[in-house]
């Protein structure tokens, strides 16, 4: 049976976002893929995207305000819970980032406490500590970290996350640039070994959309986030195949709103508009923008 076309109107701009979620009967939005970082790390991330250009289109961040103003913006949009996704690019960095993330969560009660890890001998220890201290979600960036997710040093980490049912947002797709261990094969091996792992594959697995959808269909604990997918910006270079859209309906309880705020080259409202344009119905949009994450995190 084809999904019912919804009545929700895409937000016209960021100021229109509260009207969007209220029209759906939601108390707000939950965004599982946002970034808050130490200033020196954020500057390096911005510098990377400032230099990154594809088909003559810049990836420079749209939101360049200070931390306090970025928090005010998210709250004005109606984002009631969000993350502070952090990720290391070298050894001996993750534990320091986790300390920063703990402090950020302590002063930001609407942020789900976030931590990360790297393939290094100390990973199992500091991940266990982060879990015992109340971390709600982890980030693994296989592209930036350049590590193999199947590294034996990470096996106890994946095991602890699976055993505790703690979600981990994993950037394992090959966009915007492929890494040595990106793509569905390597992370598929991790899921085969740890089938209860609550892995949220970032960016819908972009650009290997079909392959990661198939992986989700084989692994009931796996989820996907919408970050940058379906937007007008991404459709120019990594278009979503229309024939995959019916499978989004079938996986509607395992797709979560993600945006990459503030490191996106367009307005926040564009991501929400893109979800409505899929024409999968208001129930699907409600689940993606709020209800699935609320259930996952017990909110």
C-alpha positions in Angstrom: 0.0 0.0 0.0 1.5 3.4 -0.9 2.1 5.8 2.0 -0.4 8.6 2.5 0.7 12.0 1.4 0.9 14.3 4.4 -0.7 17.7 5.0 2.4 19.2 6.8 3.7 22.3 5.1 7.5 22.6 4.8 8.9 25.4 6.9 9.5 28.5 4.8 12.6 29.5 6.7 14.2 29.0 10.2 11.7 31.4 11.8 8.8 29.1 10.5 10.2 25.9 12.1 8.0 26.1 15.3 4.9 26.4 13.2 6.1 23.3 11.3 6.4 21.0 14.3 3.3 22.4 16.0 1.3 21.7 12.9 2.3 18.0 13.3 1.2 18.0 17.0 4.7 17.6 18.3 6.2 19.2 21.4 9.4 20.1 19.4 12.2 18.3 17.6 14.9 15.9 18.6 18.1 16.2 16.6 20.6 13.3 17.1 23.3 14.8 14.9 24.5 18.2 16.0 28.0 19.3 16.8 29.3 21.2 19.8 33.1 21.1 20.3 36.0 22.9 21.9 36.6 26.2 20.1 40.0 25.1 18.7 38.5 21.9 17.3 35.5 23.7 15.8 37.8 26.1 14.1 39.7 23.3 12.4 36.4 21.6 11.3 35.2 24.9 9.9 38.5 25.4 8.1 38.2 22.0 6.4 34.7 22.8 5.1 35.7 26.3 4.1 38.3 24.8 1.8 36.1 21.9 0.7 34.4 22.7 -2.6 32.5 20.4 -4.9 31.2 21.2 -8.4 31.9 24.9 -7.6 29.7 24.8 -4.5 31.2 25.8 -1.1 30.6 23.7 2.0 31.2 26.6 4.3 29.2 26.5 7.5 26.0 28.6 7.5 25.9 29.1 11.3 29.1 30.7 12.6 27.9 32.2 15.8 29.5 31.7 19.2 28.4 28.7 21.3 25.8 30.6 23.3 24.1 32.0 20.2 24.1 28.6 18.5 22.4 27.1 21.6 19.8 30.0 21.5 19.1 29.2 17.8 18.5 25.5 18.4 16.2 26.2 21.2 14.4 28.9 19.1 13.9 26.3 16.4 12.2 24.1 19.0 14.9 21.4 19.3 14.2 20.0 22.7 17.1 17.5 22.8 20.3 17.4 20.8 23.8 16.0 20.8 27.4 17.3 21.0 29.0 14.9 18.5 32.8 14.9 19.0 35.4 12.9 17.1 39.2 12.5 17.3 41.5 12.3 14.3 44.5 10.9 16.1 45.3 8.8 19.2 45.3 10.4 22.7 42.6 12.8 21.8 39.3 11.1 22.5 39.6 11.0 26.3 40.2 14.8 26.3 37.2 15.4 24.1 35.1 13.2 26.4 36.1 15.4 29.3 35.0 18.5 27.4 31.7 16.8 26.4 31.0 15.9 30.0 31.4 19.5 31.0 29.3 20.8 28.2 26.4 18.4 29.1 26.6 19.5 32.7 26.0 23.1 31.8 23.6 22.3 28.9 20.8 20.1 30.3 19.0 19.7 27.0 22.1 18.1 25.4 22.4 14.3 25.5 25.7 13.6 27.1 28.0 12.6 24.3 31.4 10.8 24.1 33.7 9.3 21.4 36.6 6.9 21.0 39.5 6.0 18.8 41.2 2.7 17.9 43.8 2.8 20.7 44.7 0.6 23.7 43.0 2.9 26.2 39.7 3.0 24.4 38.0 0.2 26.4 38.9 1.9 29.7 37.7 5.4 28.9 34.6 4.2 27.2 33.7 2.1 30.3 34.3 5.2 32.4 32.1 7.4 30.1 29.3 4.8 30.3 29.5 4.6 34.1 29.4 8.4 34.3 26.1 8.7 32.3 27.0 9.1 28.7 23.9 8.7 26.6 25.3 8.6 23.0 28.7 8.1 21.3 30.1 9.2 18.0 32.5 7.1 15.8 33.9 8.9 12.8 35.5 6.2 10.7 36.3 8.6 7.8 38.1 11.2 9.9 39.6 8.8 12.3 41.0 6.6 9.5 40.8 3.5 11.6 39.3 0.1 10.8 36.1 -0.4 12.9 37.0 -4.1 13.0 40.3 -3.3 14.8 40.6 -5.8 17.8 41.2 -2.8 20.1 37.6 -1.7 19.4 35.9 -5.1 19.9 35.4 -4.6 23.6 34.1 -1.1 22.9 31.5 -2.3 20.5 30.6 -5.0 22.9 30.1 -2.6 25.8 27.9 -0.4 23.7 25.8 -3.3 22.5 25.5 -4.8 26.0 24.4 -1.4 27.5 22.2 -0.6 24.4 23.9 2.8 24.2 23.4 4.4 20.8 26.5 5.3 18.7 26.3 7.6 15.7 28.7 6.2 13.1 30.0 8.0 10.1 30.9 5.0 8.0 29.6 6.1 4.6 32.0 7.4 2.0 30.8 11.0 1.8 31.9 13.7 1.5 35.2 11.9 0.7 35.9 8.1 1.0 38.2 6.9 3.7 40.3 3.8 3.9 37.6 1.9 5.8 34.4 3.6 4.8 31.5 1.9 3.1 29.2 -0.9 4.2 31.6 -3.8 4.2 33.8 -3.0 7.2 31.0 -1.8 9.4 28.8 -4.6 8.3 31.3 -7.0 9.8 31.0 -5.1 13.1 27.3 -5.5 13.1 27.6 -9.2 12.3 29.8 -9.6 15.3 27.7 -7.4 17.6 24.1 -7.7 16.3 22.6 -5.9 19.3 24.7 -2.8 18.6 22.4 0.3 18.5 24.2 1.9 15.6 22.9 5.1 14.0 24.5 5.3 10.6 25.0 9.0 9.8 23.9 10.7 6.6 21.7 7.7 5.6 25.1 6.1 4.7 25.7 8.6 1.9 26.5 8.0 -0.9 26.0 4.2 -0.4 22.3 4.7 0.3 21.1 1.4 -1.0 23.8 -0.7 0.6 23.2 0.8 4.1 19.4 0.5 3.7 20.0 -3.2 3.0 22.3 -3.4 6.1 19.5 -1.9 8.2 17.0 -4.4 6.8 19.3 -7.2 7.9 20.0 -5.8 11.4 17.0 -4.7 13.4 19.0 -2.8 16.0 20.6 -0.5 13.3 19.1 3.0 12.6 19.9 5.8 10.2 19.9 9.5 10.5 18.9 12.0 7.9 21.8 14.4 8.1 22.2 16.3 4.8 20.3 13.6 2.9 17.4 14.6 0.6 18.3 18.4 0.8 18.6 20.5 -2.3 22.3 21.0 -1.6 23.0 17.3 -1.5 20.8 16.3 -4.4 23.1 18.2 -6.7 26.0 15.8 -6.0 24.7 12.7 -4.2 21.0 12.4 -5.2 18.7 10.1 -3.3 17.5 7.4 -5.7 13.7 7.7 -5.9 13.2 4.0 -6.1 14.5 3.6 -2.6 11.9 5.9 -1.0 9.3 3.1 -0.4 11.9 1.4 1.8 12.1 4.5 3.9 8.5 3.9 4.8 9.2 0.3 5.8 12.0 1.5 8.1 10.0 4.5 9.4 10.5 3.6 13.0 14.3 3.5 12.6 15.1 6.8 10.9 16.0 9.8 13.1 16.3 13.5 12.4 19.9 14.6 12.1 21.1 17.9 10.6 24.9 18.5 11.2 24.0 21.8 12.7 26.0 24.2 12.8 28.3 22.8 10.1 25.9 22.9 7.2 26.1 25.1 4.2 22.3 26.0 4.2 19.6 26.8 6.6 18.3 24.3 9.2 14.8 24.5 7.8 16.1 23.0 4.5 16.5 19.6 6.2 13.0 19.6 7.5 11.5 20.7 4.2 13.4 17.9 2.4 11.7 15.3 4.7 8.3 16.6 3.9 9.0 16.6 0.2 9.5 12.8 0.4 5.7 12.6 0.7 5.8 9.7 3.1 3.0 11.2 5.3 2.7 13.1 8.5 3.0 10.0 10.7 6.4 9.3 9.1 7.6 12.9 9.6 6.4 12.9 13.2 8.3 9.7 13.9 11.5 10.9 12.3 11.5 14.4 13.7 10.7 13.4 17.3 9.0 10.1 18.3 11.7 7.6 17.2 14.4 9.5 19.1 12.1 10.0 22.1 11.6 6.3 22.3 15.2 5.5 21.8 16.5 7.8 24.5 13.5 7.4 26.9 12.6 11.1 26.6 
